[in-house]
Amino acid sequence: MKNTKTLTKVALTTGLALTAVAPYGVGHAEETDQLQVQIQEESFRSGELTQPSQKAPENVVKDALKEKTEQALSQKQVNGEAGVDYKVLQKRGSYDGTTLVRMQQTYEGKEVYGHQLTAHVDNNGVIKSVSGDSAQNLKQEELKKPINLSKDEAKQFIYTKYGNDIKFITEPEVKEVIFVDENNGQAKNAYQVTFEAATPNYVSGTYLVNAQNGDMLKNMVQESNLKASDKLVGALKKSKQSSLTSLTGTGKDDLGISRSFGISKQSNGKYALADYTRGQGIETYDVNYRDITKEESYYPGTLATSTSATFNDPKAVSAHYLATKVFDFYKDKYKRNSFDNKGQKVVSVVHAWDSEETNDPKNWQNALSANNGSMLVYGDPIVKAYDVAGHEFTHAVTSSESNLEYYGESGAINEALSDIMGTSIEKYVNNGNFNWTMGEQTGSVFRDMENPASVPSSLGVPYPDDYSEFNDFNGWDQGGVHFNSSIINKVAYLIAKGGTHNGVTVKGIGEDKMFDIFYYANTDELNMTSNFKELKSACIRVATNKYGANTAEVQAVQKAFDAAKIK
């Protein structure tokens, strides 16, 4: 289960402080009896943050962010400078009955990279919460300089690093943005380049380059050993509507359990592991132990078939069954239609092998995801793990909602959310039975949410269980996203089960409530660059909305983050 060449090890950390409900009294907003703040952080506010309004929710939010109306946001969230504006990225109903509005800050028409804000507006036109922050002091001389680089030149990094023999799965999207250095506040004109390609190895991600001199500002491109052939490129793209007949198939999975699942009958009379009753389809392919590093032309293999509606390949049965169950989990529990909530196709590939990691084709104990999680590639030992399937699928959910940047603290949150929801999916698939370790059905434990330090990381040191042990490794592993994710895993365990950690005692509220809190924090509260502290505030807000202020649920969230030294 990897997004890069190394085995994914997941965990995360967060931490934010909750203050008592009190009238807002910060200098830039007028204090009134009606404007009150419950969660009062620089990048997260909740309460009664504006006066009632008849305007559309997005205009209520925009006016507040641009300081055109009385509001109780933090000085870090608002910006009334000339040239600053905010555009709507998403508007929909939220779990708490409010309207969710996601905004992107712009300056003189250009997006300010990483500065997105999520707001909730109630039926009275009152802003109930805002997460995220706005870049400040954008009227800088640096931004007035002419742009020297063309959009084509901005793409040169791709060809310099990967060569000219490259096939794009999605053509590079290049747009002019403003990049603000978080360390010194200096703003630069930049190009944001997002792409997905066969190099021939599968690579995807985003990078930012200085539009004046081409210097790399931020690199979030991920690489894998998977060779992306023309067949793979085609499989990664959206499926067309299938005309195959939908039926029910059976077979024993890799755990020896008899399963039923959706299949299709092909025109040649064979039956295929292709279920088109769920979204745009769930398909399972067999690559027959072709080496990822050398035999790319065979990937993703051929659609797994049988001469009858009974399938005898337990690996293929496991992958197909789990893909349908993960799809069903999100639909039954959270009313999602596939990971993107638009029904996008899910592809699984079984009998994969990477010769760089093992000489035994049947013992590649790993998996990887491609195309934001819509394609899952499994080695034989790992295909049976319920939580691994859920983990990878959840990465795709995150990409479709908070879109957490896969770097640093936001990347660690991204990884931890996948472990948390992977555990929830294990419980769903396994008739209520689950545990707090990841991947144990493969014969190895990848991570332990209860006791992170019990599993050595790929660096040979224990995973951390509080924020004092956070380490960004100078950018290694996207700023330590896998290593640091264990901090949040520990928080999640404490919320669910309780316990004493670092001298702080937490009374658990059960895993189901914990799962919901993190799910809605991900989909409805966080932004692409949210950090641990913002995650804490987000979880507190979800717990407050769902269970009430000062309840046992809110206290559990607060204390669990405190126990992990996320203040």
Beta strands, then each sheet from edge to edge (+ up, - down):
strand 1: 22-23
strand 2: 36-41
strand 3: 44-48
strand 4: 84-93
strand 5: 99-107
strand 6: 110-121
strand 7: 127-132
strand 8: 167-180
strand 9: 187-198
strand 10: 201-210
strand 11: 216-219
strand 12: 222-227
strand 13: 245-252
strand 14: 258-265
strand 15: 271-272
strand 16: 274-275
strand 17: 282-286
strand 18: 302-303
strand 19: 305-306
strand 20: 310-311
strand 21: 346-352
strand 22: 367-370
strand 23: 375-379
strand 24: 437-438
strand 25: 447-448
strand 26: 499-501
strand 27: 504-506
sheet 1: 1+ 2- 3+ 7- 6+ 5- 4+
sheet 2: 1+ 2- 3+ 7- 6+ 8+ 9- 10+ 11-
sheet 3: 1+ 2- 3+ 7- 6+ 8+ 9- 10+ 12-
sheet 4: 19+ 15- 14+ 13- 20-
sheet 5: 16+ 17- 18+
sheet 6: 16+ 17- 21- 23- 22+
sheet 7: 24+ 25-
sheet 8: 26+ 27-
end
